[in-house]
Each structure stands twice: as C-alpha cells, then as structure tokens.
Amino acid sequence: MDEIQKELTQKSPAARQDQLGKLIARICVGVIMLVVLAILFMITSKGLATFSENKISVGDFFTKTIWNPTAKPTPLVGALPMIVGSFAVTLGSALLAAPLAMATAIFMVEIANKRRRGLLQAVIELLVGIPSVVYGFVGLMVVVPALRSIFGGTGFGILAGALVLLVMILPTVTAMYVDSLQAVPRHYREASLALGATRWQTISKVVVRASLPGLLTAIIFGMARAFGEALAVQMVIGNAAVLPKDVLTPAATLTSVLTTGIGNTVLDTLPNNALWSLALVLLIMSLFFNLLIRMIGKKGAFK
C-alpha cells in the first residue's frame, strides 16, 4: 500500500522536465530584466550628470542653439538644433513613407494575385536585410548629388536624411500594415459587398478604417526606428550642429552628434556627460514611442 501511495505522489519525469523548463524560462526573463534595468540606470545616471555634477541648466540644454561643450570659460550645451533635426528627419520620412506603405500593403492584400504578392514580399524582405551603411552610401552617392543638381546648395540636409530613412522604414511599415489588413475579419468585407458596395468602396470605407489603428502603429514603429537611426543619416545630413533654416541646409541629429563625438571625449568630463544627456533624450523618446504603440494597439484590437 505504501509503495502504491509513493508511486502516486512522486513526480513523474514529465513533471520534473516541466518544472525545469519553467525554471530556465524564469532565469532567462530575470537576466533580460536585469540587463534592461542596468542599461536604463547607466544611461539615466550618466545623462543626469550634466545637470547634477556639471551644473548645466536644463532649460539651457533644451532651448539654447549653440553646441560647444568644450568652450572656455563657459561651455555651451544647447541641444535644440539636434532635437529639431531628429524630429524633422523622423517626421519627414514618416510623412513620405505612410502613403507609399499604405498603397503597397493594400495592393498586396486586396488586389494583387498570389504571384505578384510573392514578388512584392521578396522585395520587402530584401530591403529589410540591407545594412544601414549601404543605404547611407547610396544616399551619399545618389540622393545628395540629385538634390544638389535640382535645388542647389550642398545637397546635404534634412531632406536627404528623410529620403534615405524613407527607404529604410518603408519595408517595416508596409509589413506591419499588411498584417493589420489581414487581421480585418473577412465578414467585414462580405457584409460590405452584400450591401452593394464596390470593391474599392469596401477597401476604402471598411477595410482601411477598420485597420487604421494598425496603420498608426506601423507608422509610429517606423518613426521609432527612424528616430534612432545613426549611420545612414550621419552620412547624408551634413552633421552641422546648428538650427536648420530649411530642409536643404546641413543639420545634425541626436544620433549623428553622438556617433561623431563620443570617441573624442574623456569619460566623466562635461563633453562626455553632455553626449550621455543626448542618449538619455533618445531613450526617453524610444520609451515614448513604445508606450504610444501599446496604447494604440490596445484601443484598436479586434474584439
């Protein structure tokens, strides 16, 4: 009797394997959380050192237009030109990419046959796999000379950066919106057609409206990638840390100043801490974009 009870109460090999799998999963999640928290703590502590240790005014940091942390006797740490440049390039690329991605996704899901859909899917996957340095090189050799010949000037500027980022984020926005269109319930289309609507009316009045939260999510996701892109933008924007007058004059972004300046500073000095402050601004914007994506995703989820 005791042996039977012992066999019934002891854990089977499958149960022990299940517990081991849960333990490994919890350990991996814990490691990931520790890494994320360590990154957040490091960037935050370094970024705030500019204001706590070096006594730079927060207002001056966000409103002044001159960036020269090594100036003597008074360092000039005005990040407004880079912040404006980052937002201008990001918004410009998003405005250009949104209609193209929307049209491509609608064609792939609602209009194209299987062969054409497969061809477009292959092109999108190819664009995703191209390294950012290649995009930057193409922009430097093609986009910048083209803008120079059309508008004059140097060709470097926000418009060149926006055009390069347009090609970079277009596959991501398109792929995400394709998934959103495919998630629209089939009975939405069937009900619209049954009421006498044409195919285009069904697409524009029913499918697109139902998938609008997915489109907004895709655009914001693309903006998040564009806001943090460094190398490709650095090669075509001109890297001039001045407040841009228009989209055709050389400018700078947060990432371009970070990548060009971080190797020329000494740790724990004001120039180094100022760059960490720029990194903190990037981190805050990244968290904001992710929060916005989650909010739109929850409100737009199909019931």
N, C-alpha and C positions, 0 to 999 in steps of 0.2 A: 504493500500500500504506500509506504514511504517513497519507494522508488518511482511509483507511478506519479505521485504528487510532485516529486522532484523534477521529473521529465516535463510535467505540465507547467511548472512555474519557471524553469530556467529559460533563458533567452535562446532563441534559435539563431543559427548562423546568419540568416537573412536579417533578423532584427539587429544583431550586432553590426552587420555591414551598414544597415540604415543609420544607426547611431554614429558610426564612424564617418559616414558621408555628411551628416548634419554638422558634426564637429569640424570637419575640414572646411565646410562652407562658411561656418561662423568665424573660423580663424581668418579665412581669406577676406571676408567682409570687414572684420576688425582691422586687418592690415591696411585695406584700402581706405577705411575711415581715418586711421592714424596718419597715412600719407597725405590725405586731403587736408586734415587739420594742421599738419606740420607746414604744408605749403601756405595755407591761409595765415597761420601765425607768423611765418617768416616774412611774407610779403607785407603784412599789416604792420609788424613791428619795424621793419626797415623803412616802409613808406611813411610812417608817422614820425620817424626820427628827424625828418626835415623840419617839422614844426615843433617838436618837443626838445630836441637837442640843439639844432642849428638856429632855432628861434625865427624861422621864416613865417611870415603871416599867411594864414590860409586864404584870406581874401586876395592878397597879392599874388599868390600862386595861381589862383583861378581867374584872375582878372587882368593881370599885367601881360604885356605883349612882347617883352624882351626876355630871351632865354640866354643867359650867360652866367652860369653858376660859378665860374672861375674869376669873375670880375673882382677887382680890388679898388677900393677897400670894401665896397658894398656889393655882395653877389646879387645878380638879377635872375630871379627864378620865376618867370612868368610863363605858365603852361598853356595859356589861352590859344596861341597860334596852333599848337599841336592838337589840342582838343577840337578846335574848329575844323582843322584839316581832317582829322579822323572821322568826325561826323559828316563832313561834306562828301568825302570819298565813299563812305558807307551808304549814305542816303542816295547819292548819285548812282551807285551800282545797283542798289535795290530798285530804284525807280526805272532803270533801264532793263533790269532782269525780270521784273514782275510780269509785264505783258508778254514778253517772249516765252518765259517759262509757262505761263498760263495757256497761251496758244498751243505750245508744243504738247503739253500734257493733255489738253482737250482733244487734239488731233490723235494722239496715241491711244487714248481710252475710248473715245466716242466715234471716231471717223475712220482711222487707218485700219487696214486689214492686218492679218497676222504677220505677213512678210514685212510690210512697212514698219509695223510696231517693233518687230525684232531688229530691224536695221537701225531705227532711232535709239532703241535701248542699247545697242552696241556702241553707238556714237557717244551716248551719255556716259556709259561706263568707261570709255576711252578717255573722255575729258576729265573724269574724276581721277583717273590714275596718273595724269601728267603732273610732274613735280612743279611746285610754285616757281622755282628758279627758271624753268622753261617758259612759263607764262611771262615772267619778268623780262627774260631775254627777247622774246617775241615782241613784247610791248616796247622794249628799248629800240629794237631794230625796225619795227613796222609802225606801231602806233605813234610813237614820238615823232619820227620824220613825217608821217602823214599829217599830223596836227600842225607841225611846223610849216609845211607847204601850204596848208589850207588857211590857217589863221595867222601865221607869222609867229614871231617870238621864238622861244627855245623849244617849244613842244612839250616840255616838262610841266606838270601841274596836276591839279585835281581831276581834270577831265581825262587825262591819260591814265591816272590811277583808277578812276571809276570804270573806264573801258576794259582795263585788264581784269579788275575784280568782277566785272560783268561776266566775262567768260569763265572765271573761276567758280563763281557761285551759281551760275545758270544750271549746271547738271544737278546740284544738290537741291535747289528749289524745284526744279522740274520733277525729279524723282519723288520728292516728298508730296508734291501736289498730285502726281499720278496715283500714289497710294490713297490720298484723300478722295479722289474721284472714284476710284474703285471701291471705296468703302461706302459710297452712297447706295442705299438699298435699291435693289432692282425694281421693287414695286413703285418707287417714286417715278421712274421713267415710264413704266407700264400705265400707271394711273394718268399721267400727263398725256400720253399718246392716245389713251382710251377716251379722253375728253375732247379730242380733236386737235390737239396742238401739233405743230410740225416738229420735225426732228431738231431744227435749230432753236425753236421756241422752247422745247424741252431742255435742251442743253443750257441755254442762256437764262431761262426763267426758273428752272427747277434744279438741275444738276449743279450749276455754278453757285447758286445761292445756298444750296444745302452743303456744299463743300467749302464755303467761304472761310469758316474757321481754320480749315486745313490749309488754305492758301495763305492766310495771315501767319499761321505757324511756320510755313515753309519760308515765307519772306523774312520773318524775324530770325529764323535759324540761319538763313543766308547772310543777313546783316551781322549776326554774331560772328560768323566766320570772316566776313569782310573786315569787321572792326579790329580783329586780332591778327590779320594778315600782315606780315612784315616784309619778307624779302622781295616779293613781286612789286609791292607798292614802292618800296625803297628805291628800286631801280628806275622808276619812271616818274616819280612825283617831284624830284628836284632837290629834296632834303634841305630846304631853306626854312629855318625856324622863324618865320615872320608871318604876320597875319595876312592871309591871302586876300587880294583885292578882287580877283575873279577866278574862274575855273581854269584859266590858261596861264596863270603865273605860277612859278615854282613855290611849293609849300612843303609842309612836313606833317607827319602823323606821329602819334604816340609811339607806335612800334618802330618807325624809321629812326626816330631820335634814340630810342633805346638800343637798337641794334648797332647803330654807328657810334654811340658814345660809351657804352658800358665797358668796352675794352680799354678805354683811355682814362679811366678813373681809378682812384685808390679806395679800397674798402673803408667805410665809416667816415669818409670825408663828405663835405656838402655836395660836390658834384655827383658822387655815387649815391648818396641818400636821395637827392633830387630825382635821379633816374628811377630809384625804387618807388618814389611817390607816383611817377608816371605809371609804373607797373601796377600800383595799387588802384589807380583810376581805371586801368584796363580790367583788373579783376572785378571791381565793383560793377562795371558795365557788363561784363560777362555774366555775373550773377543776376543782374537785372534782366538781361535778355532771356536767360533760362527761366527765371520766375515768370516773365511775361508769356513765354511759350507754354508753361504749365497751366497758367490761368486760362489762356485761350483754348488749350486742349480740353480742359475740364468743362468749360462752358459749351464747347462745340461738339462734345461727344454724342454720338447717336445713341438714343435710348432703345 
